[in-house]
Amino acid sequence: MSNRIYNVLFHTHTVSGLVISVALFVIFFAGSISFFRDDIINWERQQSIVQDSQMDVDFDTVIDTLAARHALYGRNITIRQVHQERRVMVSATPTQDTTAADESKRSLFLYQDPVSQKNYSYFEDFTLGEFIYRLHFFAQIPYPYGYLLSGFVAFFFLFAIVTGIIVHWKKIISNFYMFRPLAKLKTVWTDAHTTLGVIGLPFQFMYAVTGAVLIIGTTVMMAASTSFFYDGDTEKLYKEIFPEAETLAFVNNPQNYNLSINELVTKTEQKWQDVRASKVVLQNYGDTSMRVVVEVKPHDDSRFTGLGQAVYQASTGEVVHEKDPYESTSYASAVQDVMIKLHYGNYGGYGLKIIYFVFGIISCFVILSGVLLWAEAREKRSTAPWKRKSNQWVASIFLAISLSMYPVTALSFTVVKLFKEVNDPTPHLLIFKTFFISWLVLSILFSIKKDNYFTNKYCLLSGSVLGFLIPIANGVVSGTWLWKTFNEQQLQIFVVDAFWLTTSIISFLIFLKIKPKVKEESAGISTPKSKSVINKTVKPRKLQPA
């Protein structure tokens, strides 16, 4: 490789990584915690459920309750439970009955608790787990700008990974085994960036690809791919990615049915081995033409991807259509399913979640070390003073925004547990205010302080203290102390409390290890004042006789 190409790739890697650094750190930090999204939701609601019990619901009672509260005739009703929680997601299309009231001509979307039979709107159902999950792809920014931002960050992250591999290719193995913590600061950050970057390389590459595909592939590239492969027919594309039963003609002839949806779901799950229901659809509800569609998916340990379906005629209970989940799946649908599973890490239990979380935090440190390496490399005497100050400001602001996420997240957990009301119709306002206001305040204060050692140390300390308070607050408010949830096998609640307790202990131990000397060498994070060469006394050299 010529020096010119090497320099171009090196500077491209540096600039692309620096530009997306803050956004990428937020994505990885929030995304790492989001692996425990379902556990956080169940912890917040005090509703620990049995693992792998999705769609274990009394569908008959759910439908009867909905029918008593809403006009369902002529609608297509869909019941899903995407995440491991107690509530199910219910959506219904507008009725096809043209003589129905105006209320029936509007779409219906709600969450139903199959135990209490209470209905919740999206905002009434909003939780801290949902907030952190949506933060990792910037859904709080108005659509589609937040989605596009996260998608392009993932794309440029992929670009930074590729250029980084090319730049370090010749020394990638030798540098992996080299770590010099007692060397100068630039060397420390270089070794940390290279070593941890290589360790997390497969994980980071997989996340960059899946993130870019899931966001950019479904937004920016959707129109182009639809035009090229499907002659502009978007509906045809969606049917291939998300296969559904064929559209059913509405007869507009009401009929009462005496059928059990529970029995149809059980019957479908017994048709094939190691499958579970993933979605139930009632087409043309209450009409003579009504059909019940039950979709099933194989267990992850049986088959990584697959989708089965059984369609029943409501009037007779006979199967009118059937698809084996172990038969070949369409390419588009299989790719979509694989991308989602790889990205969310929801196919291997808690062991896989912990591995994903650890690699996510490693990626955060790679981002930190990359920015600090960039700042340290420009701390030269030949650099103009205003440029050196600008570089220091950039590093300080980046560190303030990034590291303050730790105490802010811990604070949000404590506030939600202590002050969130059960019947609050707008719980998202408390979550938004707590997280964003505290994040803004800490970011500004640490940026003004402009002491990276101070920022690093006290973000660790405050995050540790607030993290210790989370299981205590949960025990005081709900009475479910850590040992009690463990003994009663309330796994989701125990996992969240244990997660914060473990994280707080580790970060507190790191805080104790950081001394003022570390400020100059390994924590970073700040450059010591070098002695002036001008003040040194230079001894004259003795001339040797010829």
N, C-alpha and C positions, 0 to 999 in steps of 0.2 A: 504494500500500500504506500503510495507516495505521501510525502509530508503534507501536501496541499489537501488531499482527500482526508487524511487523518485529522488535520486541523479543522476542516469543515465539519466532519462528523463530531469531533470533540466539542466544538462550540455549539453545534446543533443540539447535542445531548444536554449540554449545560443550560442553554437558553430555554429549551422546551421543558426541562425539569423545573427550572426556576419559575417560569411563568405559571405553571399549574400547581406549584408546591402547596399553597394554602388550601386550595380546593381539593387537591388530592389527599392531603392530610385529613381533612374533614370527612371525605368519603371513606377512607380506611378506618378512621377512629370510630365513626358512627356505625359503619358497616360491621366492624368487629363486634361491637356490643349487640348489633341487630341479629347476630346468630342466635341470641337468647331471647328473641322478640316474644315468642309464645310464652316463655317462662316469665318474662317481665309482666305481660298482660295478666296472667293467672296470679302472679304475686300481688299485683296492684288490686285485683278484684277479690283476692282471697278465695279463688276457685280452683284448687288443685284437682286435676283430672288424671285419669289413667292414661299412661303412655300408649300411643297408637290406637286411640279410640275415636278417631275422626268418623263422622257420619253415624255414630252409634246413637241414633236419635229416634224418638217416637214420632214418626212423620205424620201419622194419623192425627195425633193431638195437635201438632203444629199447624196442619192444614185446617182442622176444625176451628182452632182459635183464630187463625187469619180470616177464615170465611165469616166468622161472627163479627169481625171488626171492619172488614173491607169487602167491597163488592168485587168478587173474583170471577164472575161469569164471563167467559169469552177470552180470558187472559191466558198467556203462556207463563207459568209460574216455575221458577228455577230455585232450587234449594242446594246450597253448597256449604262446605266447611273447609275452607282452604287451609286454615292454620289449626294448630293443636290447641283449641280453646273450647269453652262450653257453648257459646252462642253460635248460631248458624246464620248464614247470609241468605236473605230472601229477596228476589227481584221478580217483578212481574211486568209484562208488556201492557200497553193500553188495550182495553177490551176491543174486540172486533164487532161487538154489537153496536150498531149505529144509533139505536134508540136509547142507549144507556145514558145515565146521568153524566155530567161533565167530569165529576171526580173519577169515574171509571175510565175516562179517556186519557188519563195521565198515567205515566209510568209509576211504578211502586218500587221502593228500595228501602229495606230496613234490616235490622238484626233482631233475631228472635232468640230468647233464652228458653230452651226446651224444658227447663226445670221450673222456673217461675212463670213462664209464658208471657213475660213482659216484652214489649217492643221498644226498640231503640233506633233513633236516627243515626246517621253517620257521626255527627258531632257529639251526640249523647254517648256513643260507643267509643269515642276517641280516648286513647290511652298514651302513656309515656312510651311504651314499647312501639306503638304505631308512629309516634312522633320521631323517635330516633331512627326507626327503619326508613321513614320517608325523608329524613334529613340526609341520609347517605346518598340520595340521588336528587337533592335540592328541590323536593316537591313543594317546599314552602314558598319558593319563588313562583310567581304566576305561570301557569301552563301556557305555552310549551317551553318557556325560556329556561326554567330550572332543569327540565329533562334534557334539553339540548346542551346546556352547560355541562352536566355530568357526563353526557355521552361523548362530547368533544374532549373533555378532560381524560376520559378513559382511552380515547383514540390517541391523544398526544402522549399519554403514559405508555402506550404500546410503542409509539415512535421512540420515546426516550429509552425504553428497554432494549429495543433493537440496536439503536446507535450506541448504547452503553456496552452491549455485548461485543460489537465490532471494535470499539475503541480499546476495550480491555482484553481482547481475545488472546493476544500473545502471552499475556502474563496472568490470565484469569485463574490458572491452577496454582501457580507459585504464590500469587498475592492472596489466594484463599487461605493459605496456611501461615500467613504473615500478619502478626498483630503486635505493634510496638507501643504499649501504653505509656512508656516513659520517654518517648520521643517528643519532638515538638508538636504543637497543637495541630498543625496542618496534616502531619503524618498520622496522628491518631484518628482524625476524621476520615482521612483517605482509607486507612485500613478498615475502619468500622463500616464505611460505606461499601467498600468492595466485598468484604467478607460476608456481611449480612445480606448484601444484594445478591450474591451468588447463592446463599442458603435459601433465600425466599424467591429465587428467580422463577421456578416452575409455577409457584402459587401466584406471583404477580403477573406473569404472562397469561395464565389462565383467566385471571380476573380482568385484565385489560381487554382480552378478546371477548369474553362473555359480556362484560359491561358495555363495550362498544356495540356488540351485536344486538343486545336486548334494547338499548336506547336508540342508537343511530339507525339500526336496522328496522325499527318499527316507527321511526319518525322521518328522518331525512331520506332514507333509501326506500321507503315504502312505495312512494309514487313511481320512482324509476323502475323498481323491480316489478311492480304491478303492470306497468306499461309494457315492459319487455317480455315478461313471462306469461302474463294473463290477459294481454290485450286490453289493459285498463280496467278489467273487471275486479274491483276490490272485494266484492262479496265472494267471488270464487276463491280468491286468495285466503280469506279468513276461514272459509269452509274447509280448506285443505289443512290449515294450521290448527284450527279448532273445530274438528269434525262434529257435526250435530245431526240429529234426525231430520229427515226431509220435511219441508214445510207442509202443514196439514190444512186442507180446505175447511173453512168454518161453515157449518150447516145452519147455525142459528136455530137449533131445536133443543131447548133445555131438557135435561134428563137427570134424575137422581140416581146415584150409584151407591151400591153397597159393596165396596171393595176395600181391601186393606192394602195400603201402600207399603206398610211394614212387611207384609208377607211377600209382596213382589220384590222388594229389595233383598230380603233373605233368600228368596228363590234364585235371584240373579247371582248373588254371591256364592251360592252352592253349585252353580253351573260349571264354574272353573275353579281350579285349585289355587290357593294363596292369592286371592284378590279381595279388594275392599271397594265399597261404593264411594265414588268421588262426586257424583252429581245426580240429582233427581229432577226431572222436568215433567210438568203436567201440561200437556198441549190442549188448547181449547177447553179450559176447565169448565165442567158442568154442561158441556154440549154433547150431543149424540156422537160426535166424531172424536171425543176425548181419547187421548192416548197417554200412557205413562212411560217415560223413557228413563231407564236406569243405566248410568255409566259406571264402569268399574275400572280400576287400575291394578296391575299386579303389585305385590309387595316388592320393595326394593331389593331384598335378598333373593327373590325369584327371577326378576327381570328388571333391567334398569329403566326401560321405557316400554310403553304399550298402553292401549286403550280398548276396552271392550264395551259392548252396548247391547241392551235388550229392550225392545219396544213392545209394549203390551197394549192391546185394545181394551179400553176400560170397560166396555159393555160385556165382554166375554172373558177377559183375563187371558186370552190367547196371545202367543208370541207372533208378531207380524214381521219382526226383523231382528236379526241377531248377528253380532260380530265378535269373534273370538279375540280376546286381548293378547293372546300369544301368537297370533298371526302377524304377518308383515304390516307395519304401520307406514303411512305416507312419509316421505323424506322430510317435508317441511314440518310436519307435526313432530316427528322424532327429533329433529334438530332443535326445535323450540323447547321440547321437554328436557333434552340433555343440557341445553344451555341454562335453563332455569335451575335444574338440580345441581349442576356444578357451581353456579353462582351463589345459591343460597345454602348449600351444604346441608340439605335436609334429608339426606338419604343414608346416614350412618350413625345416628344416635348422638349421645353426648360426647363420646370419644372424638368423633369427627368435628363436632362443634368446637371443642377445646383446641384441636389442632388448627382449625381455621382461625380461631381467635388469636392464638399465639403467632401465627404467620401474619395476621393482620397487624398486630402490634409491632412485629419486626419490620413490616413495610413502613409503618409510621416512623420508626427510628431511621430507616434508610432515607426517607424523605428529609428528616431533620438533619442527619449527617451530611446529606448532599448540599443543603443550603448553607450550613455552617462551614463546610469545606470550601464552598464558593466564596464566602465572606472572608475566610482566613487566607485564602490564596491571593486575595487582593489587598491584604494588609501589608503593603510594601512601602518602603521609604520613597521609591520612585513614583508612587501614586500621589496625585494631587490631594491636598488636605480635604477639599470639599467632596472629592470622590470617596475618600476613606470614610468620612462622616456619613455620606449617603449609604454606603455599603453597610455600615454599622446600624443605621436606622432600619434598613431593609431586614437585616437579620433579627433585630430586636422586635420589630413589628410582627414578623413571621412567627417568632418564638412565642410572643405574647398571645397571639390569636390561637396558635396550635395547642400549646401546653395548658392554657386556661380552660380548654374543653374538659379536662379531667375533673377539676373541682366543680365546675359548672354542672356536669352530668351527675356527679354525686349529690350536689345540692338539690337538683331537680328530683331525684329519687326521694330524698328526705322530705321535701316540701309536699310532693304528691301524696306521700303516705300520711303526713301529719295534717294537711289542710284541704285535701280534695274531698268534696262532699259526694255522697253516693248518688243523690238525686240532682246533681248539678247539670242543667241542660247544656251548659257550655264549658265542659272541663278543659277544652283545648286552650281557652284563654289563660287559665292559670299556668298551664305548661308552657305556652308561648312566652308569657311575660317573665316567668321565672328563668327560663333558659336564656332567652335572647338578651334580656336586660342585664342579667348578671354577667353574661359572656361579653357584652359590650363594655361594661364598667371595668371588668378585670383586664380586658385587652387594652383599653385606653391607659389604665394606671400602670400596667407593666411596660407599655410602650413608652410612656413618659419617663418612667424610672430608667429605662435604657440600660439595665444591668442584667445581662443574660443569666449570670450565676444566680442572682436574686430571683429572677423569674422561674428558673428551673427548680430551685430549692423550695420555694414557698408554694409553687403549684403542687409539688409532691406532698408537702406538709398539709396544706389545706385539703387536698383531695383525699389524703389518708384519714384525716380527722373526720371529714364528712362521710367518707366511706364506712368508717367504724360506726357512725350514727345510724346507718340505714337498717341493719338488723335489729338494733336497739329500738328504733322508731317503730319498726314492724311489730316487735314483741310488745311494746307498750300499747299501741293502738289496737292491735287485733288479738293479742295474747298468744300468737303463734311464734314462740321462740324457736331458735335454731334447733335445739335438741328435741323439741316437741314435734316439729315438722319432720325431722329425721325418723323419729320413733313411729310416727303415724304414717310414714311413707307419702307425705305430701311433697312429692319430688320437685315440682316446679317452684314452689315457694322456698324450699330448702336450697335449691340451686342458686337462686338470686341472692339470698342472704349469705351463703357460703362464697359465692363469687366475689361479693364486695368485701367480705372479711378477709379473704385470701389476697385480693388485690391491694387492700389497704395495708396489710402486714408487709407485703413485698415493697410497696412504694415507700412505706415508713422506714424500712431497713435501708433502702437506697438513700433516703433523706439523711439518715444518721451517718452514712458513709461519706457524704459530700462534705468536705472541709474547704476552708478558704483556699488551700493550696490547689484543690481540684478546680477551682475557678480558673486557674491559669493553665491547667494541663488537660484534664479529661472531661470535666462537666461542660466545658465549653464555651465553651460557650461564651468566653470573653478573653480577650488578648491582653497579656500583661504589658505593662509599660517597659519598653526596652531602654537600656542605658544609652545615653547619648555617646556617640563615637567622638564627638567634639571634645567632651570633657576628659577623655582618656589621655593620660600622659604618654607620649610616644618617645621612647628612648632613641637617641641618634645611633645609627649604625656605625661601627668602627670600620674604617677603610683598611683593607689588608695591603701590606706592602707589595709592590709589583715584583 
